[in-house]
Amino acid sequence: MLIIPAIDLMDGRCVRLKQGARATRKVYADDPAAVAAQWEEEGAAWIHVVDLDGAFGSTGANGRAIAAILRRTSCAVELGGGIRTLEQIEAWLDLGVARVILGTAAATRPELPDEAVRRFGAGRIVAGVDARGEKVAIRGWEEESAWELAAFIAALEEAGLERIIYTDIARDGEGSGPNLLRLEAIARATGMGIIASGGFSRPEHLAALASLPLTNIEGAIVGTALYEKELILADLIRTYTQR
């Protein structure tokens, strides 16, 4: 099972939010590239980067920080947040991003995931499925889309995507553990790979995810617990990359 550390960016700095609320911002580092280098030293193969300013509708605030991360680390980087056109996808892939995460754009422009897969390949496009209950949230989780969770996932699979990142918003940043029942139901309903996000704060949370008898649960994104030293990335990678 892949363990993916998260770097969330606001105003060029590394931050964490609770349930995506801007007012809960806590700054952890002024040099996100140094954080990426630390994760690489601890054994990370992938790094999950989110441009929160982009997700909330602003542009340009984190471009320099993202470019620095790409220069500083040889880890594969998946990037999301405010990426809503084919031109933006192409620009980031050309800069060195391994795969682009479509969130709001996938929900508001249903044709985009299909177009992106055909143009760039299924392995380079992943959808962020951010759910509050049974509804899909968009625009930095501040708005609710018209999509029901199950219908959205089915549409993404039909578009040809190979994997999704599923975030239970109620668990994000709270350390309460993943929603295993929801994750298992999603994994059983789709052939796409699932990367779980939200709520991982103790070793038993990862152990419970790894114990699910489903081969398409590919990994977990861990954020706040790493910054708060509740979990140690190197220990997690040693434990789970052999499973």
N, C-alpha and C positions, 0 to 999 in steps of 0.2 A: 504494500500500500504506500502510495506516494505521500510524503509530508511536504507541504508547500508553505513556506513562510510568507507573510503578507507585509507589504509596504503601502500604506495609504498616504497620499500626498495632498496637502493644502498649503498654498502659498510657498511651495518649494520645500516644505518641511515634512517630516515623518510624523504622522498623527494617528490617533485612534478615536473613533466615535462609538457611542452606545446606540444601537438600533438606528444608526445612520443620522442621528440628530446633530445638527451643527453646533448647537449650544453645549454639547457634551465634549467638545474637542479637547483632547489632551495631547500636547506636543511631547514626543519622545526623542527626537533628534533633529538637528539642523542640517545634517549631511546624510541624506538618504542613500547616497552611493556608498558611504562607509558602512551603513547598515547592511546593504546588499553584499558587500565584501565580507562582513562578519558571517552572514548566513552561508555564503559560499565556503568559508573556512570550516564551518560546522557540518558541511556535507550536503547542502541543498543542491539539488539538480535543477529545480524550477524555483522561480520567485514570482509571486502574484502581486502585481502593481496596479493600484487604482488611482486615477486622477480624480479626486473628489471634487475639485473645483469644476472640472469638466462635466462630471455627473450632475452637478447643480446648475449647469448652464453657462459657466464662465469658460473662457478659452485662454490658453497661453501661459497661465500662471506656473505650470509645472513642466513645461517642455524641456527646459534646461536641466531640471533634476532627473527627468526620465532619460535624457540623452547621457547624463553622467553615469547613471546606473548601468546603462548598456555598455558604456566604455569600461567601467570599472570591474565588471563581473563577466565570467564566461558562462554563468548559469543561463539556462533558457528562461526568458521573461515572457509572461502573459500579461497583457495590458488591457485594462478597461477604464471606462469613465469618459463619457462625452464623445465617443467615437460613433458617428452616425451617418457617414457617407462612404462610398467605395473609395473615394479619393483619400480620405483620412486613413482608411484601412491600409491602402497601398503605401502611403507615406510612412506609416509606422513599421510595416513589414520591411520596407526598403532600408529603414534605419537600423534594423536588427531585432525587432520584436519577433519572438517565435510564433506567438499566436495572439490574435486580437479577440477581446471579449465584447460581444454585442449585448447590450442590456435594453435600455429604453428604445433604441432604434429597432431592435428585433420585435418589440411589442407594438410599436407605432407604425412601422413600415414592414409589414409581414413579407414583402417581396425581397427585402434586403438580405436576409440570411441565405436564401436560395441563390441570389445573384453573387453574393460573396463566396459561397462554396464553389460555384461554377468557375469563378474567375481566379480564386486563390487556392482552392483545394480545401477539402473538409478538415484536414489536419491543422489548418492555420486559423480556423474560425471556431470559436466556442461561444455559447450563449450563456449569459448570466440570468438565471431564473431566481428572482428575488421575490419571495412570497411573504405576504402578511395574511396568515390563515390560508384560505383557498383563492385569494386574489393576488395577481401579479402587480408589484409596485414598480414605478418608473420615476425618472427625473430625480435621482439621488434619494429614492424611496419616499419622496415628499408627496407623490401623487399615486392614486390607484388607477390602474389601467382597466379596460373592459374585459381583459382576459381572465378566465378561470384557469387555475394552475394546470389541471389535467389537459385541457384543450390547448394551452400554450405549448406544453411539452410535446404533445402529439404533432402540432404544427411544425415545431423545430425539427423533429425527427423526419417528417415528410420532406422538409427542405434539404435534407441530406447531411445534417450535422452529425458528427461522431460523438460529441460529448457536451454536457452542460455543467455549469457550476450552480449548485442549488444552495441558496441561503435562506434560512428561516430567520426573518428579520427580528422576531421576538427574542431570539437567542443571541443575536449578534452583540458582541462586546459584554455580555452579561455573565459568561462563565458558567452557565447552568447546564451545559452539555447539549449535544445535538438532539434533534427530534428524530429518534431512531425509527419510530413507527412510520412517520411520513417519508423518511428516506427509503425505508424498505419498500413501501408501497410504490414510490416513484420508480425505484430500480426494477421492480417486478413488472411495471407497466410499460417499460421502454427498453429498447435494445441499445440505447446510447450509453456511453460511459458517464458516471456520475462522480463529480468532485463535490464533497460536502464542505459547507462553510457555516460558521456561526456557533459559538458556545463552547468550543473546546478549551478547557482550562485545567483538566486533571488527566493523569495517565489512563485512568479507567474509562474516560470518555473515548479516547482513541482505541483502547482495547475493545470496547463495546462495538464501535464501528467496524473494526477489523474482524470481529466475530460473526458479523452478518453473513449468511451463506449465499452471497450474491457476487458473482465474478465481475459485474460491471460497476461496482463501487470502487473507483480507481484511487481515491485519495482524499485527503483532508487539508483544508487551508487553516492555518493557525496564526493568530495575530496577537491580540492583547496579552494572552498568557505568556508569550515569549518575551514581550517587553517588560512585563511585570515579574519575570523570572519564576513564574509558577510552573512553566515547562521549559525544558532545555532541548533545543533543536537537535543537537548532536545525539542525545540519548534517544529521542524519538526516531531519528533516521536509522540509528543502529538497530532499533527494535523492529521497525516496520518495513524497511526496504527488503528484508529477507523473506517476507510473507507473500 
